[in-house]
Amino acid sequence: MVKHYVMWNLKKELSDTEKEGIKSDIRRRLENLKGVIPGIEEITVYTEGAVESNSDIMLECILTNREALTRYQANPEHQKIRNENVAPYVVERMSFDVIV
């Protein structure tokens, strides 16, 4: 099993209203990948962190194995979300993968 974590910070020039819409859209689109991309066991996007958080959005994705992570990252549906719904609005991305 692989736990895949990604954290993003949105561009500062976006209004609070824009940020809320973008976060909601990213969450909906990424969470809808479960059942579409083989190997995803769970996928959750968090958009309401505690005050102490230093990221705007966090993805937690649990996949069956390393091959499933590779397929997820290369999948055209995932690539489309990344390129159209995430990358244009993000100023910083961090990731961490754990092999369990």
C-alpha positions as CSV (number, residue, x, y, z in Angstrom):
1,M,0.0,0.0,0.0
2,V,1.1,3.6,-0.8
3,K,-0.1,6.7,1.0
4,H,0.3,9.7,-1.3
5,Y,0.1,13.2,0.3
6,V,0.1,16.4,-1.6
7,M,-0.3,19.9,-0.2
8,W,-0.8,23.1,-2.2
9,N,-0.9,26.8,-1.5
10,L,-3.0,28.9,-3.7
11,K,-1.9,32.2,-5.3
12,K,-2.1,35.1,-2.9
13,E,-3.8,37.4,-5.5
14,L,-6.9,35.2,-5.6
15,S,-9.9,36.6,-3.6
16,D,-11.3,34.5,-0.8
17,T,-14.4,33.8,-2.9
18,E,-12.2,32.6,-5.8
19,K,-10.1,30.4,-3.4
20,E,-13.2,28.8,-2.0
21,G,-14.5,28.0,-5.5
22,I,-11.2,26.6,-6.6
23,K,-10.8,24.5,-3.5
24,S,-14.3,23.1,-3.9
25,D,-13.7,22.3,-7.6
26,I,-10.3,20.6,-6.9
27,R,-11.9,18.5,-4.1
28,R,-14.8,17.4,-6.2
29,R,-12.8,16.5,-9.2
30,L,-10.0,14.6,-7.4
31,E,-12.3,12.7,-5.1
32,N,-14.3,11.6,-8.2
33,L,-11.3,9.7,-9.5
34,K,-12.0,6.9,-7.1
35,G,-13.5,4.1,-9.2
36,V,-12.1,5.7,-12.4
37,I,-8.4,5.0,-11.9
38,P,-7.7,1.4,-10.8
39,G,-5.7,1.1,-7.6
40,I,-7.2,4.0,-5.7
41,E,-8.5,2.6,-2.4
42,E,-9.3,6.0,-0.8
43,I,-9.0,9.6,-1.9
44,T,-9.8,12.6,0.3
45,V,-9.1,16.3,-0.3
46,Y,-9.1,18.5,2.8
47,T,-9.8,22.2,2.2
48,E,-10.5,23.5,5.7
49,G,-7.3,23.2,7.7
50,A,-6.8,24.3,11.3
51,V,-5.6,27.9,11.9
52,E,-2.1,26.6,12.4
53,S,-2.0,25.0,8.9
54,N,0.4,26.5,6.4
55,S,-1.2,24.9,3.3
56,D,-4.5,25.7,1.6
57,I,-5.4,22.2,0.3
58,M,-4.2,18.7,1.2
59,L,-4.7,15.5,-0.8
60,E,-4.6,12.1,1.0
61,C,-4.7,9.2,-1.5
62,I,-4.3,5.6,-0.5
63,L,-3.3,3.3,-3.4
64,T,-2.8,-0.5,-3.6
65,N,0.9,-0.4,-4.5
66,R,3.7,1.6,-6.2
67,E,2.4,0.6,-9.7
68,A,-1.0,2.0,-8.8
69,L,0.6,5.3,-7.8
70,T,2.5,5.4,-11.1
71,R,-0.7,4.7,-13.0
72,Y,-2.6,7.4,-11.0
73,Q,0.0,10.0,-11.8
74,A,0.1,9.2,-15.5
75,N,-3.6,8.8,-15.9
76,P,-5.1,11.3,-18.5
77,E,-8.0,12.1,-16.1
78,H,-5.6,13.0,-13.3
79,Q,-3.3,14.9,-15.7
80,K,-6.3,17.0,-17.0
81,I,-7.3,18.0,-13.4
82,R,-3.7,18.8,-12.5
83,N,-3.2,20.9,-15.7
84,E,-6.6,22.6,-15.8
85,N,-7.9,22.8,-12.2
86,V,-4.8,22.9,-10.0
87,A,-1.6,24.2,-11.7
88,P,-3.1,27.6,-12.9
89,Y,-4.0,28.5,-9.3
90,V,-1.2,27.1,-7.2
91,V,2.0,28.8,-6.2
92,E,3.5,26.0,-4.2
93,R,3.2,22.2,-4.1
94,M,4.7,19.7,-1.7
95,S,4.3,15.9,-1.7
96,F,5.2,12.9,0.4
97,D,4.7,9.3,-0.4
98,V,4.8,6.5,2.2
99,I,5.2,2.8,1.4
100,V,3.3,0.9,4.0
